[in-house]
Amino acid sequence: MTDNVINILSVFFTINPPSVRIFKSVDVPATPLEVISIRHLWAGYNQEPVLEDINLSVQDLDFIGLIGPNGSGKTTLFKVLLGLLPPMRGEVLIMGQRPQQG
């Protein structure tokens, strides 16, 4: 049985060799560009803060993940970043502009 699988795989890769991907180098600026800037953000609903004094800086080429339990403010943060919810206090900039301007 194993010999049959090996033969099938060798025939498959002979007919369909794995594709080779060539990645071009990317010019990275000497100083990273700040794409998201959050300074002392307070946000919430009905004058009740959900996010309190949040600070975050995301630079180009950064990979981030946002995890947390239900009700911890993940969706609220995204609403502020998208300009759907105005901050109570603090500053949010996307590529140097306020979300409402973008």
Secondary structure, DSSP 8 states (H G I E B T S, - for coil): -HHHHHHHHHHHHHHS-------------SS--EEEEEEEEEEEETTEEEEEEEEEEEETT--------TTSSHHHHHHHHTTSS--SEEEEEETTB-GGG-
